[in-house]
Amino acid sequence: MARVLCAGFVLLAAAGSQAQETQQQDTRTGKLPGGPAPERRASDAPLNSPPFPSSDWGYGGSPAIGVPDSNAYPLMTALKKQNSRTKIYGWIAPSVNASTSSTNNFPVSYDIFPNRLELNQAVVYVERLPDTVQKKHFDFGYHFTAFYGIDYRFTTAKDYFSQQLLQRNKKYGFDPVLEYADLYFPVKEGLNIRIGRFLSVPGIEAQLAPNNYNMTHSLLYTIDPFTDTGIIGSLKLNKQWMVQLGVSAGHDVAPWSDDRKPSAIACLNYSTKSNHDNFYACANGINDGKYAYNNLQHYDATWYHRFNAKWHTATEAWYMYEREVPNVAGNVSNPLATETGANGAFCAAGQLRCIAPEYAVVNYVNRQMNPKLYLGFRSDLLNDKKGQRTGIPGKYTENTFYATQYIGSTILIRPEVRFDHSWDRRGYDGGAARNQFFFGVDLIYKF
């Protein structure tokens, strides 16, 4: 098995080497080297990518409307298929960490296992993006994902091969994280309707390693919803305003799961004329809120701000809750059983069930040092009031310094140093410590 993996890596490296220069592009204009700049109908991109994960402020549930698909991927270039509308690409992302904890690193994610080398993600995409720049005719897209690695422990949705985690607790596993179709209509400045399994719409971070500023995730992101299955429409009213409405089966469950619940999604996105500021607010997965598998009532707001070409910041805050969560505090007779994979709450004495609320806020500050390097700092607060998300009630904070360095155009190295603290109880190392120091580095190889 090791020989097969090594051989595969060598072949991918050869493809990446052949395609490195072709892949380089100025993402502010979408221009590929040696070619004309594709038309861009959206506002000017506020950031440079590389080195940042994206040149545009992110939103979920849709491709970037009005932005051309100008990426050239190493594998497609090596196959001389770089002009194909359907693209095959992906990445391999191993990591290593050193931690003061010995049992586990949680709620650090995704590297919950301390002091070891592991394969976080090996991912292959098959994707066709709809042409959302033109406003003359209907177009369509699709996306299929093969996702393998230790990170499946966080991406898993109930009844999507979830027996790997919920029944067998396998360390490594497979998850079809993203499987959807996009239908684009030339309405207003563009209407995209996405049907299938997609990333939960709000937020700065994402499950996929290259989409994030750094290696680990914030406390805020670690415990919020990951994917939804349903339908969501994204209507671009003009360059500044976009509205989104949708319905899903609930967070992190398949539509055929016994935990499915029709759940509303509603978002509003606004950018200033300069596109130096962006505001994105969502009510996500809204239903009766009663206890079920990850049935979080999620209210989220994100603000991005560009100071200048080198500096920008991103801030996110949310409030979430579930109702009628079983009490696991050990202070009632005949406590109710919890569902596998769905934590109970630490309720007041005598309560069989209670509401379990939590709130969190995170801020990123990033500076581009050169076209292949940026540095950043993240600060983060979580208050898991009833312990339903972390297993230990209380307030948590983390502060992280990180860097991302490109080597060529296909390899990223992302070292970071992080300090976590639980303020009310011992929340780290399985309840043994209040503090946790963490150093980690991952490598992302794109193909």
N, C-alpha and C positions, 0 to 999 in steps of 0.2 A: 504493500500500500504506500509506504514512504517513497519507494522508487517511482511509482506512478505519479505521486504528487510532485516530486522533484522534476520529473520529465515534463509534466504539464507546466510547471512554473517556468522552466527554461524556454519552452515554446512560446509562452505568453510574453516572457521578457524579450524574446527576439522580435515578436510582433510589436511590442511597445517601443523598442529601440528604433525600428524602421519608421514608426509613425510619430515619434516625439515632435519633430519640427512641424509636421503637418497639423498636429493637434493644437499647437499654440495659436491663440487668437486674441484679438482685442475685443473683450466682451462688452465694452461700452458701446461699440459700433456693431458688433457681431461679425467683424471682418475676419476671414481666414487668410493666412499668408498667400500672396500671389493671386488672390481672387477679389472680385468686387464685393463691397459691403452690402449684405442683404438689407432690404428695406426694414425699418423698425417703426411701427406705428405708435408704440407705447412711449411714455416719457423717457428721457435720457436715463440710462442706468446710473445709479448713484455710486456704485462701488466697482473696483477692479477685481475680476476673477479670471485667472489666479491673481493674487494669492488667496482671496477670500472664497468661501464655498459657492457663493452666487454673486452675480453683479446686480441683481434686483432684490428689493425687499420681498420677502417670501409670503405667500398665502397658500392655503391648502385647497384641495378639492378641484383643482383645475390646472391646466398648463398656464404659463404666463401669457395672457391674452395680448396680442399685438407685438409679441417678441418672436423673431424668426428662429427656427431651429438651425443653428449654424455650427453645432458641435461636430467635430470629426474625431471619432474614437479610434484608438490604435488597432484594435482587432479588425474593424471595418476597413481601415486604410490598408492593413496588411493583406486583406482579401480583395482589395481594389473595389470595394463596394461603398466607398465613402459618400457617394451621391444617392444611395438608396434611401427611400423614405422609411423603410423598416430597418432598425439598427439593433445590433446585438453588442452588448458591452457589459462591463461589470468591474468587480474589484475583489481583492483578497486583503484582509485586514487582521493580522496577528498583533498581539500586544503582550507586554510584560509589566508587572507591577511589584512594588515593595511597599509593605504596609506595617504599621505598628500593631494591627490586629492579626490574630491567628485563626479565628473561627470563620469569620466572613467580613467583607468590607461594607455590606449593605447598611444604610441606603445609598452608598456610592453605587453607581451603575455606569456601564454594564459589567464592569470588572468586579464582581462580587466575591470571587475567590482570591484570597490574598496570597501574595508572594509566589507567583507562578507565571509561566509562559502559556498562552492559550490562543486558539484561533477564534477570534470574535465573529468574523463574517467572511464567507465566501459566497459571492452573489453574482448571478447572471440575469440580465434584463433582456427581454425582447420587446421593442417599443416602436411605435409609430406615433409621432406627434401630429395633431391636426394643424393645418395651416390657418393660424388665427390672425395673420397679418392682413390677408385679403378680406374684403367685405362684399364679395360678389356671389359666393355660392357656399353650399353646405360642404363640410369636410368631416373626416372622422379620424380617430386615433385609437390605439389600444396599448395595453401594457401587461406583460406577464413577468413574474419574478420567481426565480429559484434561489432560496435563501437558506444557507446552512451555517451553523456555528453555535457558539455558546450563547450568543445574544438572542437566540430563539426563545430563551427562557422569559424574555420580556415582550417579544413581539407576538407570542402565541395568543390566538383567539380561540375561545371554546368551540369545539367541534370542527376546527380546521386542523386535523392531525394532532389535536391537543392531548391525546392519550400519551404521547411521548413525555410530556411534562406532568400532567395532572394525575396520571396513573402510574407511570414508570419513573418519573423524576430523572430522566436521562440528562446527563451533563450537556451533551451536544445533540442538536436536532435540526429538523428541516421545517420550514414554514413558507407557504405561498403568500408572502406578506402583502403584495400588491397585485391585484388581478382586476382590471377594469377596462371599460370602453369609454371613449370620449366622443361626444357628438357636438360639432360646432356649427352654429347658425349665425349668419350675418345680421344680427339684430342689435340695434344701437351700435355700440363700439365692439360688440362681440358677446355672444352667449354660448357658454360651454356647459353641456350636461354630462356628468360623469355617472356611470352605473357600474357598480361592483364593489370590491373591497379596496378602500383607499385610506390614506393616513388621516387620523383625526385632525380636523381642519385648523384649529388655532395653534399658535406657538412659534417660538424661535427655533427649537430643536426638532430633530427627526430621528427615526430609527436607523437610517442608513448612514454609515460612518462618514462618507465624503461630504454629506450635507451639513455637518456640524463644525463649529469653530474649533473644538478641541476633542480630546480623547474621551473623557468621562462626561456624564450628563449631570445637569443640575438636580438638586433635590426636588425642585418644582416639577421637572419633567419626569423624573423617575417614577412618580406615583400617579401621574394623570393618565387619561386614556391614550391608547396607541393607534388602533385602527377601528374603522367603522365599515359596515357593509350596507349599502343602500343606494340612494340616488341623490345627487346634489347639483343644483343649477347655479352657475356663476355668471351674472350679467354685468358687463362693463358699461356703465351709463355714459361715461366720458373718461378722459385720461386720469381724472382725479378720484372718481367715485365708482365703487363696485358693490353690488349686493349679492348675497348668497342665501339660498333657501334649499332645504333638503329634508329627507327623512331616512332614518337608518333603523336597523334591527336592534340598536343599542350598542354600547361600547364593547369591543373585543369579544363578540359572539357572532356565530354564523346565523343566518336567517332561519335555519332548520333546528337551531338549538332550543331546548326547553326554557332557556333564559331570555329568549328574544322578546323585545318590547318595542312597538312603534315609537320612535323617538325623533323629536324635531331638532333641526339644525338651522340657525339663523345668524348671519354675519353681515357686518358692514365694514368696508375698507375705504380709507380716504388717504390720499397723498396730496401734499401741497404742490403748487405749480412748479416749484423748483425741484420737487421730488427729494428734497433734503429731509423731509419728515413724512412718516407714514404711521397711520393709526389703524388698528385692526381689532375689532371687538366681536366676540362670538358667544352665543348661548348654544351649547353643544350637548346633544344626547338628552333632551328634556322630555321627561315622561312623569309617571307618578312618583318616581324616586325611591320606590320600595326596594329593600335589600334583594339583590340578585348578583350574578357574576359581573363585577365591575360596573354596576349600574349607577355611575356617578352623574350627578347633575352639575354640569361644568359651565362656569361663567368666566370668560377669559378676555383679557385686553393686552395688546402688545403695542409698543411704541418704538419706532426706529428713528434715529437722528444722525445725520451726517454733519460733522463740524467743518470738515474740509476734505481734500482728496486723500489725506492720510488717516484721519481720525473719524471713528463713528461709534455709536453706542446703541445697544438694544436692551429694552426693558420689557418684562412680562409679569403680569400678576393674575392670579385666579382665585376663585372661591368655589369649593365643591362640597357636596354632601350626599349621603344616602340616608334614607329613612328606615325605621323599624329593623335596625341591624341587631342581630343576636348579641347578648351580653356574654363576654368571655372573661370578665374580671374576677370570676370566682366568688362573687358576693351574692349569689342567688341560689335557691334550691331548684333542682331540676332544670338546669340551663338548656336552652335550645341548641340544637346541632347547627353548625355552620356548613356552608357548601364548600366542597373541595376547590381550593384556589381563590376563595372569597373570604377574607378575614372578617372576624367579628369585631365588636367594639368594647371598650372598657367603660361600661355604663355605670351610673350611680347604683348604690346598694338597693336591692329590691326590684330593679327594672329588668324585665326579661328582654326587652328591646329598647333601643333609643336611637335618636338621630346622631349621625357621626359626621361632623363638619371638619373642614380643614381649609387653610388658606396659605398662599405662598407668593413670594415675589423674587425675581432674579434680575440681575443687571450684568451686561457684558460691556466692557470698554476695549476697543481694538485699535491698534495702530499698525498701518502698513509700513514696514521698514524698507523694503525694496520689492520689485515685481515677483519675488519668489518667497518672501518671508513676512509674516506679521506676528506681533506679540499681543497678548491680551490678559485681562484680569476679569474674573467673575466673582460676584458676591451673591449670596443666596440665603433666604430665610424660609423655613417651613414651620407651620404650627399644625401638627397632627393632633387635634384636641382630644380625640377619643382613641387614638392609636390604631384606627381602622386601616390605615394605609401602610404604616411601618411596622406595626406590631407592638410598639412601645409609645405611649402617649407623651406629648410634649413638644417643645420648640427645638428646632435644629437649625444650625447655620453651617455654611461652608464658604471658604475663600480659596480661589484657585488662580495661580499664575500659569500661563501656557504659551506655547509657541507652535507655529506651523511653518515648516520649511519644505518647499518643493525641491526635488532633485529631478532635473529635466522637467517634463510635463506629465509624467506618469506615476511618480513616486512622491508620497507625502510622509514626512516624519513629524510626529506631534508629541513632544515631551510636555509634562506638566507636573507641578507640585501642588498639593492640596491639603488643607487643614479643615477638619470637620469637628463640630462640638455639639453635644446635646445638653440643653440647659436645665432641664427639669429632672431627668432620670438618666441612668446609664443606657444610652441608646445604641452604642457601637460594640462591635465584636461579640454579637449575640447577647447583649445586655451586660457585658463585663466592664465597659469603659465609657467615659464621657467624651474622650478625645480620640481622634484618629489622624495620624499623619500618613500621607499617601504620596508616593512617587510612581508615575507610570509613563510609558511611551508606547505608542502604536505606530505601525507602518501600514500605509495604504498603497497597494499597487493596483493601478487602474489599467484595464485592458479593453 
